Amino acid sequence: MLLPPITLKQKEILFLLYRFRFLTRTHIQLFLNHKNPNQINAWLTDLVNKGYLQRIYSRTIGEINKPAIYYLDLKGRLELKNNKECNLKALNKIYREKDRKESFIYQCLTTADIRPPFLKRSKETKRTLYFYTPTDLILHTYLKELKPHAYVALEKKGQETKRFFIEIIDEKESRKSMSFRIQEYINFCDEGEWEDNTKFEFPTVLFVCPNLGKKVYLIYHMEDDENDVNFYFLTKEEILSTGIDKIF
């Protein structure tokens, strides 16, 4: 298939959506470090019109003020097959995005939301940030059962590297499901899969909660639990407003 021409910046947008799956214009502008939102909108509109992207957007009352959410369409995936940084196995998993559940989309968007606070902290501490999405982690087969929503490392020569698994909780997550995820991390740590494959200490696990109620429940749930995993529970709003200093 002969694909319509697009710019290098538009190809960067496709790669961002390959990594994060669902993004808003604001996310894309931040990741590209671009000052002009109108130019970003022009690139996105062109990509949608040419069949590289689709978007979720509603003009109904109550929804019209919500930002459009973009994801890869068929031509976008075809174009990315020419990108040597893309893993074909990961790329082949990106299909039928329009049928993804709201919880999956929320987790993708929240993963993108929390990257800037980690980037800010890395600059403040002069550490190098490594931020891996589930797409980035697909070749790390020892993580395929755990499936963290992100893995983050903040590295500085001569100092201890700070490592984190990120777990995104959505509003509809049940208490049983949250408790199960905590136990999965504990079991994964106890089995030694991480240390055997990386030779690093087990990362801190950060649960990103949608509201205070979920956070309070998780803290209460862990009060009398003795294990080798270092858990932190923060609301998404806390991370966006005050950063990640509490877990550093």
Secondary structure, 3 states (H helix, E strand, C coil): CCCCCCCHHHHHHHHHHHHHCCEEHHHHHHHHCCCCHHHHHHHHHHHHHCCCEEEECCCCCCCCCCCCEEEECHHHHHHHCCCCCCCHHHHHCCCCHHHCCHHHHHHHHHHHHHHHHHHHHHHHCCCEEEEECCCCCCCCHHHCCCCCCEEEEEECCCCCCEEEEEEECCCCCCHHHHHHHHHHHHHHHHHCHHHHHHCCCCCEEEEEECCHHHHHHHHHHHCCCCCCCCEEEEEHHHHHHHCCHHHC
